[in-house]
Amino acid sequence: MKKSWVFFVASRYIFNGRGSSPVLSVLGIAFGVLALIVIIAVMNGFQLGFIESILEVSSYHIRLENFKTEDTELIQQIAFSTPGVTAAVPFKEFQAISRGRRTGQHAVLVRGLNENTLALDSSMEKKIQFESGSFDIRDSESVLLGSELARRLGVGMDDEVTLFSITGILSAEEEGGVKTFIVKGIFRTDYYEYDSSWAFLNMEDVSFLDNESSLKMGIKLANRYHDKSTLEKIKKNLSDNFPEIILSSWRDYNRSFFGALRTEKLFMFILVGLIFIVVGLNIFQSQRRTVLQRREEIGLLRAVGGLHSDVRSVFLLDGAITGFTGASAGLILGIAIASNIPKVFSFVEMAVNKVIRIINELAAFFGLGWVDNFAVFSPTIFYIKEIPSRILPHEVIIIFMFGFLSALAAAFFASGKISKIQPAEVLRYE
């Protein structure tokens, strides 16, 4: 018996089904896929923005410590000779107190860099945006401030900022530990912690302010997930000449923070994925109802030679078509919306604010209160200029498969009733 009748019967059940609700099932799966893609894309935008700010500006992918200043160039050469290494940047850092034109003092993390740092580290250059000035630390009295720190101190370009290093004051002689600098740049990383408490100086100034700060080297990789293998290669190359050197990966000194981000995403997947469970149960009940309503037709198909597996394939194909159609529609709409999140939110804000203006006009006519304008993510509350969004292909594929397999699984379990239908019993009184 040819199997083409399976597709014919399945299509008849879908488009002319009696008592089933394929449209609602398709819409449910499409909405689930759409919602999950958009939510995860926005979450990725925030999380990856934080992660990139930490790795590209602060912690690097691999850190090297416990080496002498005179060995810096040799260690850089060995690091660059390792496959996958894109940058090797020496730096020093210490905690200090800053004071500007406004009264009050603010804690600041000071990092000393060489003037050619951005030339060595192109990824850092892309991440740091200068609102004023540029990466100019050639002079010994130049300082670069985060945008929020500059606002707190009440300083702008070419203003004076005084830095106090407690360690330097206690350990250095006479004037060590205190120095006044001229602001040559105000930067923004879109990570509030850095923009509100970071400053960059020339390496020589760090040595003057805090002579106990140790020299370190930050290494960037083409693929940060290759950190373990690259770390072992660098360690092997350095072991002969520098046995005391200490190496650590970004996974070591950011373990708790990145672990929290992974847990947050996992729970978001689970919570939003409950949509698929609800839709799957709806498809399951619909398919069971269809099986019971079509007992006579199923009995007839079995009587004329249809195998149990063939008849069951009709309902499996029904679920597969429903799942694929819904998941595909949700995939297309989800990617379209996630790729244009700022425009979508702007449109929503515009539409809601038009309604608010009408309400305010009516409220003013009747002498009632005033409603403020609506903003999904107001810059006065959230430290963002626009809503970030990142679409990761492997996550999109997983979400699509969730939608498709939920319908297929529901059809599989619902069609199990077919095995209990006996053609002779069903057709006895027909």
PyMOL commands that set and color helices and strands:
alter all, ss='L'
color gray80, all
select helices_A, chain A and resi 4-15+22-59+69-80+117-120+122-127+147-153+166-171+192-197+203-209+224-238+250-253+255-293+295-303+308-338+341-365+393-420+423-426
alter helices_A, ss='H'
color red, helices_A
select strands_A, chain A and resi 62-65+85-99+106-113+129-133+142-146+160-164+178-188+198-202+216-221+246-249
alter strands_A, ss='S'
color yellow, strands_A
deselect
rebuild
show_as cartoon
